[in-house]
Amino acid sequence: MPQSVTQRNGVFADPVFTRPNQDESLACSILVVGGSTGAYSATLTALKLGLDVCLAQPQKVVGGQFTAQALPASDDGDLLKQKATLYQVSGEEFAISRAQRQFRDRQRVLQQVNGRIDPNPGSGWVSPLSTTPVVAATAMNEAIAPYLANDKLKLIPYAEPIQVLMDEHPDQPRRVKGIVFKDAQADYTFTVIGKVVIEATDLGDLLELGDIESRVGQESRSETGEAILPEDARPQCQQSFTFDVLVERTLPGGGVSVGAPPGYAHEAWLNINEFTDTFWVQRQGKWRPRNFFSDFGIFRYRRVKRTDPYEKAIRPGDITVINWGVSTDPDRRFFCGNEYRPDRLVGVSREERKQHLQRGRDRARAYIHFLQSNGIPDLKPRGDLTWTDDGIALEPYIREARRGVALTTIRHEDIAKSFFPENTARARAFEDSVGIGQYHYLDLHGNDVQGHVTPIGKDVLSLPFTLSIKALAPINTDGLILSSKSIGVSHIANAVYRMHPIEWAIGEASGMLAVFSVWTGREARDLATDEAQIRKIQAFLTRNGIPIYWFDDISHNDPDFEAIQVMAAASVIRSEDETRLSFRPYARVNRAVAATALMKLLGLETQTPPSPTFRDVRPEEHWAYNAIETLYANGLIVGVGHGQFAPDQPITRQQLSFLIKKAMPDAYDKAFARTPKDRQILQRRELSRVFYELLKTKLGIG
């Protein structure tokens, strides 16, 4: 490994890469397989925690969706776009991790607009942050370069997995111990052995190669329990894929013609009737056209570089990603641009996959040719930004993979608005959460196979959701951790878990789980079902600025971020109002809230006496009745006199200290190490801080 790790145009210099010899076998602590965004963030997470990693991927370029797939215009949820206010922090401080925010900030520095740092250098109207793939790759490379220099990371390009190596023993789950790869450039095989292997391919190939329990396409109702599904499984119903293209708007006459691919306008996948340069929208009951170069047209939709400081201006020299999906016009004609819908990539032979990939690439070329032949000649492919000759991405933009059958399958019912009470702010908050995500609707891009289920109304709207650690653990295979788009998630739920920021979060979670598996010598399935280990993993995630619960007023840089996040995930101290995402860290704590939190923490059996102990806490009138009665029955609390408990009266730090000394005397000193025991009213952040120490003592993880 060279002393100096250099890169050019978003690609490391050749000496930086590890190129195993024919039949060579390498060994590492963690083997990450795949070129996805999740593969990158899993690798970065493990490296930051001191583990050695082999990252084996199909190209030289790291980063997946942002880079090799040429879609650096991130698909961000509405919350990530949120600006800071008096009562909320900015979306980039609570909706994503600190590492992902650093990546976004670095992109802005690397791609300035007229010499100034801009919040959105490309100013594509669909994304609050867009840069070129080269800028995204450069920023990603910078973060892993130190680990390449000290040999903690071995980056293996052109690695195509062809065999999963298993240890098999009677009456024990099979265990993945390594992968045999083919060097796609040199055409020979080599092997990498890992203590833990992370499945982070974009299509879930390790699951197929290892004959590991998995699901393809749209499941049956009996498989996932999702009410919206039919009784029969429809594996052919999958999301489409797209070969993205980078093009520049040139001065008149400066366009570079893209020739038509063979079969143009004749083959079904090159149907020019599905191409358009106009985006039609309905406003106030009328259809209105948005022309290709209008401020909210197709060109600026995913623009990644602009030359004018004014964000809506479109000038020669501007560059965009052509990634145009489904739309219609007033005549209800169907357009799907360069999206490839005729068939699928998962569950077919490698030869069929290869054929569809070529057809998908031809379709992308055909769409650009159509645009240039129908009034928009001044386009020039920018292959220098896609590492290709024609401006078409190295890899297809993938929306769906083969998914592992995990300890938990995250379903439609866990995320869609229709399954939660009106005005609820969050979807299901898993108590074993290891990440968060949000996208405003289930963005299903179905292929042309008949039988797709299409959610409508509130069934298609999604609430801010979490990631269960059990979705990363295969149900019956050890040595393997699921990541990227291969986690335990249904076909429908995948439609929101596949977005850029969320896949990054999935990678961070799988990387952390892999680290713990190496540290402890325990399998992912064991760790994911052990509460003490789950809380430890949550602690390390949050300590590293990775959110696991939705609060929009607590930054990942907050000094109490770890305590607040873990106590919320554990369902001990959550929001005061479930219709909002706020935690209100400086709000006062009343006696009822403190009592309820203590009962949850201690896990006491609920007591319901035949008549209420306190006349101001009655079962039909107060939400904290059970908690207060249970603590009273266990001799942990008393009232304030005259038969009253005063549930809504604020509790002081001193009063809480008396309560803790009685309930958990062994944890008393540690619980108040950072919180005074005076007569000041207790704040919500202090309650989380104190109770977090109690939780760690209870579980023996202090």
C-alpha positions, 0 to 999 in steps of 0.5 A: 500500500502506498504511503500517499493515497491519491485520487483523480476525478473521483477515482483512486489511483491504481496502486491504492486498490487491492487486486488479489492474484489468481486463487489467492485467499485473503482474510479480514474481520469484516467483508463487505460485498457490493458497490451500493451506498449501504456498502460504503456507509457500512465500511466507513462505520466499521473503519471508524470503530477500528476494525479492518475491512475488505470492501469488494465491489464491481467497479473502482468507484465507491458510493452506489446511488450517488456515484456509479449509478449517477444519481447524486441528486439525493432523494430526501424526505421532507424532514431532511429539508427542514430549516432550523427555527426557534423550536426545531433544529435543521433537518441535517442535524436530526434526520441523518447522522453526523457522518452523512451530514459531513458528506453533504457539507463536503460536497458543498465545499467541493462544488461551489457556485461562483466561488461561494458555498451554496446549500444546493450547488446543482439546485435540482428542484426534486432534491435539496442537495445535488452535485456531480457524481465526481464530486460525490465520489471525491467526498466519499473517497476523502473519508476512507483515504486514511484507512487505505493509507494505514491498510485497515481497508482493502478496496477490491474492484471488479469483484463479482461474487460467484460462490458463498462459502459455508460452514455446515454442522448438523443441528446448527444453522449454516454459517457464511465464512467467505466469498469466492469472487471472479475478477471481472477484468482479469477473468480469474477467481480469488477468495476472501474470508471474513469473520462477518460478511455483509450482504450489500450488493445492489441486487441481493446476489449473495442470498441467491448464491448461498441459497439463503432464505429470501423473497423476490418481488411482490409477496403473498399476503400469507408471507408478510401478513400485509392486508393489501396483498393478494393471496398469491405471490407475484415475484415478477412484479418488481420495481423498474431500474434506470440507466441515468445519463449526464448531459450538459446544455450547450450553446446553440450548435454545441450539442454532441449528437447521440446516435440511435441504438439498434432497434430504435422506435421498433423494439418494445423497450425502445418505444419512442411513444414513451418519450417526452420533453414536456412535464405536464401538471394539473393546477386548479383543474387545468393541465399546464405544460412545463417545457424541458428547459423551464424552471420546473421542467425535466432538465432542472428536475435533477440538475447537478451543476449550475453556472448562475447564482440564481437557482431557477436560471438554466444556462449553457454549461449547466449539467443534469442527470436524465432520470425521468420516471412516469408521467402523463399528459392531458390525453392520459398518454403514458411516458416513462423516459429512460426508466426500463420497465419491460422486465426485471433483474432479480430471479432471472438467469445471469444471461437474462439479466445481462440482456436486460441491462444492455436493453436498459442502457440502449433505452437511455441512449434512445431517450437522449437521441429522441430529445436531440431529434425533437427540438433539443439538439444542444445537449452534450453527454458528459462521460467524464462525470460518469466514468464512461464514454457516452455519459451513461452511468457505469451501473443501473440505478437499482430500486429493488433487490432480492430481500433476506428473510430476517428475524423481522420483516418491516411491512406496509402496516409499520409505515403507512399513515392509514394504520396509525391514529389521525395526526400521529407524527411517527410510524412504528417506533421499533424498540430495537431501532438502529436507524431512522428514515423518512420519505413522504410516500411509498414511491413504487416504480412498478415494471410492466408485469401485470398484477402490481398492488398500488397503494392509494390514499393514506395507504401510500402516504408514509410516516417517519419510520425506524429500522429494526435491528432484527431486519438485519439478521437472517432468520437461519444463517449465521456469519451474514448481516443484511444491508442495503436493499436486502434487509428484512423489508417487504416489497411495498415497504422497500419503496421508502427504505431504498432512498439515498439517506435511508440506505446510508443509515441502513449501512451504518446500522449493519456496519455497527452490528458487524463490529459488535459481532466481531467484538463479542464473537456472537452471531447477529441473530443472538445480538439482535435478540439480547436486550442488553446488547441491543442497548449497547449497540444503540449507545454506540450508534447514538454516541457516533451521531447516528439517530435511532428515534425521531425528534426534530428538536434534538441535534446529533451534536446535543450533549444528551443525544445518546441518553435521549435517543436510547431512552426513547427507543427503549420506550421509557421516555418519549414525546409528550405529544404523539402528534409532534416530533418534538422532545422539548428538552427544557420542558418541566417534568411532572410527577406523573411522567416521572412515575410512568418512566420509572415503572417502564424502566423497572418493568414492574407488573401492573397493579390495578387495585379495586379502588384508587389510592389517590382521589386525584388519580382515577382510572377513568380520568388519568393516563398515569393511573396504572403506573402510579398505583403500581409504584405505590403498591411496591412502596416506591412512591407516596402522595402529597397528603390529603389523599392526593398524589398531585400528578401534574405538579412539577417534580424537583431534581431533589424529589427525583433523587429521593425516588431513585435512592429508594428504587435503585440505590446501587445506581444513585451516585452514577445517575446524578453524577451530571445532574444536581440534586437541588430544588430546581424543577427537573427538565426532560433532558435531565430525566433522560440523562438520569434514567439512562444511567439507571437503564445501564445499571439494570442491564449491566452495561455501564 
